[in-house]
Amino acid sequence: MSQYNLTLHAAPLSTLPVTTGCSYTYIFEAQVPLNTSGVPDFNYFVQLMQEMYTNSNGTICAAGPNFVNHMPIKDNQNGDSSAPPESPVYTLCEADEPNDPFIDYQWYIYNDGFNELDFNSNLCTSGGTAPIDGTIGADAKICDCWKAGLSGLNIKIGILAQGDIVTSHNDLTNQPFANMFDCSGINHPCNTLNPSTGQTGIGMHMAGIIAATKNNNIGIAGLAENSIITPYKIGDDFTSDADLISALQLALVQQEDILAINYFSPIESPNIKIELWNHHISGRQFVHGAKGTIIIAPAGHTETASTGTWYPSHPAKYNLDAFDKTPEVIGVINSNRYDLLEPGEETPCLPTYNIGGTNYAHPSNYGSGYDIAAPASQFFSTEGNSQINRGEIFSSAVKQSADAVAVTTGVAALLLENNLTESDVQFRDRLRGGADKVSYVYNNINGYSSLEFAFGRINCEKSKDYTPTSINEITQSNLSASVFNTKISWEISLTEILASTFNCEVYNNLGQLVYKNEFLKAEKKISIPNINFAKGVYLIKIIAGKSSCTLKAIK
């Protein structure tokens, strides 16, 4: 208490049942020190939170600490209903805070736990209450990367999404749109996309989050304002792969550094997969000598209103596998300002927050098959041809998925500026390795959560200082074998006796593993029983150490 100048206001009742581990709630009043500029020192909160997250035994509490803003609700301080009030807690980024008027709504940059919506009495005229405050520190730590001088300078980003672009938008006029392509027409020709003066869409929404001009007294602050955006317009219906395939082919020719894809489907597309694989093989190497375009896609949202789902969302679920030429795609999950799986807030006037509540539609998909969580829901962007579109703070499920991709892409552009020669898998590991584990249960070996946030919530500061170890090289194998088909088995002959034991795996035409066995190193011929297999084509993979070969067999 004395270290942080705290005054105890309320302690748990002595009649409460005795518990072990973390105790009941205490309420303290904090006397926040001022920095040299005369404003509250935000580092005070960061240090205090760090101390409060564990009990006296060092155990992490299941329910972390939070701060209550003990100030009366009041009218907008500047009298302008179109601009947010000033935060009474502290400013973002200390002295480096951008002067963009809606920066306080960009909680994913720095979440101070204070929600400026509480001060706007016009939001809930029909009843209900505005969303409650968020959790301090539940953000992507963008300020720390900005302070390191990172701005995404010259990083080429292809945005593959729906809708048109308004290049005359006040917050995008300084963005050097290198090219603009429309791949959504008949035969998907990827012609030049002419700037719009009124119609906008998801691509415009993403472009603002990534690259809106920072510190220009207008709208919002883009995460990587000096990146170079190329829009690739694809269709709105999500029923055809053709638009995306054409856009991916053209983006490979353009040698984009990062692809921000707003496309998700429960159906795996071999055609999309091979085009993304081509980006893994040939992307960026002609420009930076690195291997592999960095590809980012959304985990998507289930259509139910209660919980998230393991239901796969492609291409976000694709993870590098040389066997079937599966590319490496960074799959992104939505988290919200409470550091919880985003349940889909779609109305400005909500009852008390309740994860899984039926009033929260379209929860973000989740699972360890994805890579990372991005703090991305309910904030302003540049969709619309005016200075700002306030309505975007209550965004739909599709836009929330785009939010997650855009925030992750902005962070990736900042980090890539200093790591141009890293491969796509090395860069994926940079994002994973620097992620905050938040408060969920993570696998101690692999470092991911089988539920919720995969490898954690993205952290620009930690990822900046992380050293990835993946080398992203696929071993060329000289292992070879042949297969002979009988009525009851496949008889496989290896061309050499191997120096170690080896595994044999059999996959059906859906890519499902249907057989696996280990064989002794002295065996040069093996038999795989197939009498119980259905008729069809199968792939047999022989794996010995880092070498492997693949055979095709018929039943």
N, C-alpha and C positions, 0 to 999 in steps of 0.2 A: 504493500500500500504506500509506504513512504517513498519507494523508488520511483513510482509513477504518480505521486501526488493524488492518491485516490481517497475519497471519503465514503465510508460504508453507509448506505441508506437502508438496506434491508437484508436480513440474514434468514436462512431457512428456520422454520418453526422447530423447536426442540422436541415437539411431540411427533414429528415425522418418523417413519420407520428408518432404522439404521441400515445404510447400504455400504457396499464396498466399492472400490474404484472411484469413479467420479461422483461428486456430491450433488446436492440440489443447487438451485440458482441463488447466487448472491447478486445484489445490485449496488454498483458503485457510481459515484459521481466523479468524473475525471476533470482535472484542471489542466487543460491542454496548453503546453508552452507555445510561445510565438517564435518564429524564426527571425532572422536578421531583417527580413522585409516587413515584419509586423503582422504576418498572417499565421494562422495555426500551422504547426509543424506536422506534416502528415506522417513522417517517419515515427513519430510517437506512437501512432496507432499500430503501425506494422510491428514495432518492437513489443508493444503490449500484447498484441494478439499472439505473437510467437510464445510469450511466457504463459499465456492463459490456456493454450491448447492442451497442455498436459497437466495431470495431477501431480501430487507430491512424489509419487512413485515413478513418474515418467511415462505413465500410461496415457495414450491419446484418448481423449474423451469422445464418445460416440456423437454427442451434440456439442459442437464447437461454440466458442463465445461469440457474441455479437454486440453491437452497440445500438442503443436507442437514442435517437435524436430528440432530446428533451427541450424542444422549442415549440412554441404555440404555432398552429397553422395560421398563415397570414396570406394576404394578397400578394400578387406579384410585385416585387420590390421596385421594378422600373416602370410599372404602369403600362407596359406594352404586352398585350396578350399574345403576340406572335413570337416573343422571345422568352427564353427560360429565365427564372430568377437566379441570382447568384447563390452558389452553395454556401450555407452558413458553417460548414464543417471545415473544409480546406480546399485549396485549389489543386487541380490536376498538374502533375509534372513539375510541381514547385514553381520556380521562376521561369521555367521553359514552357509553361502552359500555352497552347495556341490561343489566339484571340477569336477563333471561330465561335459564333454565338451559341451554337448547339452542341458544343463540346461536352457539356455536362450530361447530355443525354447519351453520349457514347461510353456507356459504363464498361464496355469491353476493353477500353483503353486503360482506364483506372477506375476501379469500383470502390468508391468511398463509403458504400453502405447507405448513402443518402439518395433518395429518389425525389427529384425535383417535381415530379407529378403531384406529390403531396401538397404542393403550394398552389396548385392550379384548381380553383374551385369550380371551373366550368366543365370538367371532364365527366362528372357523374350527375347530370341534371335529372336523369330518370331513376335515380336511386342506386344503391350499391356504394362501394368504396373503391378508390384507386388502389392499384397494386402496392403492397407494403414495401418497405425498404429492402435493399439487397444485402448481401454479405460482403463485408470489407475484404478486399483482396481477391475476390472471385472474378479475375480478369486475365488478360493475356500479357500483362507487364510490358506494354508497348512503350511507355515513357522511357524505360531503361535502354531500349534499343535506339530511340530517338536521341537520347543523351550521348550515346556512343557515336553519333554522327551518321547513323544509317537512315537512308531514305529510299532504298530500292533503286538507286541510280542506275539507269540504262538496262534494268532487268526487263526482258520482253515477256509480256503476259498475254496469252490468248484466252479470251472469255468466250466460252461456248455455251450460249444461253439464248433465251427467247426475247423477242422484242427489238425495238429500234433504239438508236442512240441519238440524243440531242447534244451535239458537240458545242452548241452555243450556250449550254447551261452555265450559269454564273460560276459554279464551282469546278467546271471542267474545261473552261476555255484555255487554260494553260497546259492541258494534257496533250502531249504530242501523239495523237492517234496516227500511228504509222500507216495502217491500212484498215479498211472496214469491209467485211464480206457478208453477203447474204446467201446462205446455203439452203434456204427454206423454200425456194421456188420449184416449179416443175422440173423434174430431172435433176434437181439439187445441184445447180451449176456453180455455186459459190461466186456469183457476180459481185461487183462493187456495191456495197451498201451505202446508199446516199443518206446523209444526215437528215434526221427528222426535225420538224419544228414543233411537233405536238405529241406524237405517239411515242410512248416509251415502254419499257418492259424490264424483265429480270436482269438482262445484261447491263442496262443502265443503272439499276439498283446496285449491282455488284461493282461496277466501275467506280461509283462514288465512294463506296466503302474502301476500296483499294487505293484509289488515286485522286480523290478530290483534293483541290489545292488547300494546303495547310497554312494557317496563319494569314488569311486574307480578309478577315472580318466578315466572311460570308459562310453561311451554312455549317457544314461539318468539316472535320479534318481527316483527309485520307491517310491510311496507314503507311503507304509507300508512294508518296506523291510524285516522286521522280522516276517511277517505273513507266514503261511504254506499253500502252494497252492496245491490243488488236481485237475488236469484237468479231465474232463469227456467229451470225444469227442462225438459229435452228428453229424448227417448228414448235408449236405450242401443245401438240396433242400427245406427245410421248408414245405414239403408237408405231412409229416408223424409225428404223435405224438409219435410213438413208441419209438424212440431213447430217447426223453426227458423223457418219463415216466420211462423207465428203469434207466436212469441216476438219476432221482429224488428219486426213490426207493433205489438205492444204496447209494446215498448221505445221506439219512436218517439213514441208517445203520452206515455210517461213522461219524454221528453226527457232520456235518459241522456247524460252527457258522454262516457263511454267504454263500449264493448262489448267484453268479454273472451269470445271465442267458442271453445269447444273442440269444433270440428266440422271434419273434413277428409275430402275425397272426391276421387277421380280424375276424377269426372264433373262437368262444368260444368253448373250449374243456372240457366237463365234466370230462374226465379222467385225464387230466392235473390238473384241478381244485382240484379234490379229493386228488391227490398226494401232491399238495402244501398245502392243508388243513391238511394232515397228518403231514407235517412239522410244521404247526402252533400248532398242538396238542401235538406232541411228540418230536419235534426238540429241541436240546440243554438241555433239562431238566435233562438228565442222566449225563451230564457233569458239568454244572454250576448251576443246580437248577433253571434255567430260563425257560421260556416257549416260544417256537416258534423260528424256524430258521429265520434269517433276510434274506428276499428274495428281490433281486433287478433285475428289468427287464426294457428293453427300450420301450419308447413310440413309436418308429418306425418312418418311414418317408412316407409321401404320394408320389405318383408317378407323381403328377403334378408339374409344374415348377413355379407356381406363389405364392401360399399361403399355409399355414399349414392347417390342417384339424381336425375336431372333430372325424373323423372315428376311431372307437375303435381299440386298439392294445392289444391283450391278449398275455401273462398273466399280462402285466403291469396295465391293467385297473381293475384287481381284487382288491376289498377292503373288509375288514372283515365284514362278515354277517353270524351269526350263523344260520339264517333261512334256507339258501340253501347251507350252508357249503362253502361259498366263503372265500378263504384265504386272508391274508393281504400281498400284494405285493407292494413294493416301486417302483412306476412307474417313470421313469426318462426321462426328456425332454432335448434336446440339446440346449445350448446357445453358442454363439461364443465370440470372444475376444472384440466385441463391446458391449457386454451385450444385444444382440438381439437374438431373436429366430433364430436358425441356419438354413439358407436357403440352405445349401449344396454347399459349395465351392469345385469344383472338378477340377479346372485348376489353374496353377501357375500364369497365366497372365490375370488379371481381369480388366474390365472397373471399373469406379467409383462404390463403393459399393451402392447398391440400393435394399433394402429389398423387396422381391416379384418380383424382376427382372427376366425376362425369362431366363437369363443366369445362374441362380442359381437353380439347380435341387434338387429334393428330400428334401423339407423343413421338419423339425422335426414336428411331430404331437404335439398337444397341448391341453390344457383343464384342468378344475379343477378336473376331474376324476383322473388325475395323481397326483404325490406327490411333485416333486421337479425338478429344473433345474440344470444341471451340466455343468460347463464351459468345453466344450469338442468338439473341431473340429480343424483340421489342426495342428497337432504337431507330433513329432517323437515318435516312440515306438520301440519295439524289434522284430517286425516281420521280418523275414529273419535270416539267419544263420551267417551273418557277425556281426561286432560290432554294426552297426546301419543300419536301412533301411531309407534312406533319403526320398524315395518316399512316405512314409506314411504321410508326411505333407499334401498331397493332397488326402484325404481319401474318399472312396466311402460312399454311404448312409449307407450300412450295417456296415461298420467300424466306422462311426460316431456314430451309435447307440451303438456299443460296447465300443467306447470311453466314452460315457456318463455313461454306467454301470460300467466301470473300474474305472473312477475317483470317482464316488459315493462309490464304494466298497472300494477303498483305504482310503477315508475319514472315512467310517464306521468302518474299521479295526482299524484305529487310535483311534477313539472314544470308540469303544467297549472294548479296552484294559483296560480302567478305569471304565467300566460299564457292567461287565460280567453278572450280575444277572438281568439286565433289560429284560423285555419281548420284543417280536418282535414289538408290538404296542407301547410300551413305547419308544423303540428306534426309531421307525418311527416318533413319536412326537418330539423326540430330534432333528432329522434332520429338520423337518418342523419348529419347534419353533425357531431354530437358523438361519433359512434361511434369506438372504438379500432380501428385497422387491424390489430392483432395482428401476425402474422408472415407472412401470405400475400401473394401478388402481387396488387396492386390496379391497376386501370386508372387512369392518371394524369389522364385527362380527366373521366371520369364518377365516379371514386372508388369503384368497387365491384370485388369479386372475382368473376370468372365462375365460380369454384368456392368451396366452403366457406361463407364468412361474409357474402356479399352486401356491404353497406356497412360491415360491421364489428361488433364486440361492443359492446353498449349501454353507455354511460358517462353516468351521471346528472350528474356534476360538469361535464363538458364540454358536454353538451346544455343544462344550465342556463345557461351563459354564451354559447351559440351564438345567432346572429341569423339566422333563416331569411329567404329572399328570395321564395319562392313566394307568389303572391297568390290562387291557386285561383279565378280568375274565367274562365268560359268565354265567349269572344267571341261575341256575337250577330251572325250574318252576314246581310247583305242580298243576298248573291250568289244568283242563281237561274239555272236552266237547264232544258231539256226534252230528252227522249230519244225517238228513233224507232227501232223495231226492224226490221231487214231480215234476210234469210236468212243473211247472212255478217258482219254488223256491227251495232253500235249507233251511230247518228248523233246526236250531242249538239250542241245549239244553246244558246249562252250569250246571255243577254238584253243583255249589254253587252260591249264590248271592254275587256279588263282592262289595267291599267297595268303589269303585271309578268308574267313567265312564270308558269305554273301547272302543277300536277301533277294527274294523274288516277289514281285507284286503284280497282280492282274487287275485291270480296270475294264469295266464294261463301256458301252458306247455313250453312256451318260456321264462318264468320268468318275464313276463310283468305284471305290476299292472293294473288290469282291473276294480277293485271296491274297494272303501274305504268309511267307514262310522263310525260315533261315536254313541255309545249307552249309555243310562242312567244306572247308577249303580244298580238300582232296577230291571232291566230286567234280567230274567234268561233264557228266550227263545227269540230268534230273528229270523227274516225271511230275507233272501237275495234273491231278484228276479233274476232269471237267464234265463228268457224267451228270451232275446235278445242275449244270449251267444251262441257261436258255440259249436257243439258237441265236447267232449273231456274230458280230465282229468284236474282238477283244484285243487289248494292248497288254503285252507282257513286258515288264521292266525288270532288268537284272541290275542290281546295285552292289558294287564292291568298293568300299571306301569312298573315294571321290570320283570313281569311274562308274559308268553305267551304259547300258544299251537298251534299246526298245525294239520289240518284235511285234508284228501283227499276226494274230491267229484267228481262225474261224471255227465256230462250233456248229 
